[in-house]
C-alpha cells in the first residue's frame, strides 16, 4: 500500500481544492492519503466525496500550530479526531483568529516598503480558508515582487525579517491532550526540521509523549539524516510509531505526493487509536 499522511488543500495553504487534491492523490497511485489542513477541518466533506469517486482511501485530519514556552514553533498532526470536540474546537478557533490578526499586521508592515495591500492578499485566499504567511507569499508572487513562495519565505517572510509578526498558538502538550480527548491520533510533524527554525528540545518531546503523543513524522524531506536517526531511537525507546509523508501543498511547494510513505502496520495503529471520526478505506 502507498500511504501518504500529510497533505494540504486550499482550505489552508495548499493550491488545490480538497477534491482536486484527492484526484491528484489517485493520479499519484496513493492507496490512502490524509487531509491535514492547518487548524481546519472544513475540507473534510468535499475530500470524502471525492475519495468515494476516485476510490482513494482518506484519513481525515488536521495540522495544529503550537508554540512552546520558549517560543519554538511545533506542528502537531492529528488524525480521526472529533472535529466538534468543544475543547479542541475552541483552541483551533483561537489560533485561526490569531492568524488573521497576524497576517493583517504583517501586510501593514510590508505595505511600507512594497506595493502590497490587504486586498492583494485576500485575492489569494479561498473563502473560509485558514489564512497564513503562504497567502501573503502568493500575493508577493502575483505582484511580481518575488518569483515564488520559496523565495518569499527565504527573504521577505523569514522569521528574522522585520515584517515577521508572531501569533498565538497552542501549547504542544495541551494540544496533544486535546487531540486524545477528541478521540484523535497525535503525531509530531517534521520535528527536527532545523531549516524551518528552532527545533524543540528533547524535554518537549518527552512532555508531549507523556501527554499522549503517539507518533513521529520521521520520513519528511525537511528532517536531516542525523535528526531522523535520533527520532528513530526515541521512537524505539518510547514506543511510538513512525510515519512518512510528503507535506504536499500543490504548486505551493516542491514536495510531491508519495515522496515519503507510511507503513501499512502504522496505519493499522492509527485506525485502532482514532475513534473521533470515520476514515474512508476501499
Secondary structure, 3 states (H helix, E strand, C coil): CCEEEEECCCCCCCCCCHHHHHHHHHHCCCCEEEECCECCCCCHHHHHHHHHHHCCEEEEEEEEEEECCCCCEEEEEEECCCCCCHHHHHHHHHHHHHHHHHHHHHHHHHHCCCCCCHHHHHCCCCCCCCCCHHHHHHHHHHCCCCCCHHHHHHCCCCCCCCCCCCCCCECHHHHHHHHHHCCCEEEECCCCCHHHCCCCCHHHHHHHHHHCCCEEEEECCCCCHHHHHHHHHHHHHHCCEEEECCCECHHHCCCCCCCCCCCHHHHHHHHHHCCCCCCECC
